[in-house]
Amino acid sequence: MKLDKLKIGQPAVIVRVNGEGAIRRRLFDMGLTPGVRVVIRKTAPLGDPIEISLRGYELTLRLEEAGKIEIEEI
């Protein structure tokens, strides 16, 4: 399952981060690494972007970026 399909409030664990080059490196730099627990906190009125909670902070991602992150629901 991809992060962009996760429901609000449902916890999940990152399994894999896809993408290439600078985008993948940027996602890793933001703390989106395998094994990290994430929860979608809220979405914008039109659904993009989404706000997720991980490692004790809130992060806003575009759906395009979230679609590159494979997760497993808890």
C-alpha positions as CSV (number, residue, x, y, z in Angstrom):
1,M,0.0,0.0,0.0
2,K,1.2,3.6,-0.7
3,L,1.1,6.4,1.9
4,D,-1.2,8.5,-0.3
5,K,-3.9,5.9,0.2
6,L,-3.8,5.7,4.0
7,K,-6.8,7.0,5.9
8,I,-6.6,9.8,8.4
9,G,-5.7,8.5,11.9
10,Q,-4.6,5.1,10.7
11,P,-1.1,4.2,11.8
12,A,1.4,2.5,9.5
13,V,5.1,1.6,9.2
14,I,7.2,2.6,6.2
15,V,8.4,-0.4,4.3
16,R,10.2,1.1,1.3
17,V,10.9,4.5,-0.2
18,N,10.8,4.5,-4.0
19,G,11.9,7.3,-6.4
20,E,15.3,8.3,-7.8
21,G,18.0,10.8,-7.1
22,A,17.2,14.0,-5.4
23,I,13.6,13.2,-4.6
24,R,14.5,9.9,-2.8
25,R,17.3,11.6,-0.9
26,R,15.0,14.5,0.1
27,L,12.5,12.0,1.5
28,F,15.2,10.2,3.5
29,D,16.5,13.6,4.8
30,M,13.0,14.4,6.1
31,G,13.0,11.2,8.2
32,L,10.9,9.0,5.9
33,T,13.0,5.8,6.2
34,P,12.0,2.1,6.5
35,G,10.7,1.1,9.9
36,V,9.4,4.5,10.9
37,R,5.8,4.7,12.2
38,V,3.6,7.4,10.4
39,V,0.1,8.6,10.9
40,I,-1.8,11.0,8.6
41,R,-3.1,13.8,10.7
42,K,-5.1,15.9,8.2
43,T,-5.5,16.8,4.5
44,A,-6.0,20.0,2.7
45,P,-9.6,20.8,1.6
46,L,-8.9,19.5,-1.9
47,G,-6.9,16.5,-0.6
48,D,-3.4,17.7,-1.5
49,P,-1.2,18.1,0.4
50,I,-1.4,15.8,3.5
51,E,0.1,16.3,6.9
52,I,1.7,13.3,8.6
53,S,3.1,12.7,12.0
54,L,6.4,10.9,12.4
55,R,9.4,10.9,14.8
56,G,7.7,13.4,17.0
57,Y,7.0,16.1,14.4
58,E,4.5,17.0,11.7
59,L,5.5,17.0,8.0
60,T,3.5,18.1,5.0
61,L,3.8,16.1,1.8
62,R,2.3,16.4,-1.7
63,L,0.4,13.3,-2.8
64,E,2.9,12.8,-5.5
65,E,5.7,12.4,-2.9
66,A,3.5,10.3,-0.6
67,G,2.8,7.9,-3.5
68,K,6.5,7.0,-3.6
69,I,6.4,5.6,0.0
70,E,5.3,2.0,0.5
71,I,3.7,1.3,3.9
72,E,2.2,-1.5,5.9
73,E,-0.8,-0.7,8.1
74,I,-0.6,-1.5,11.8
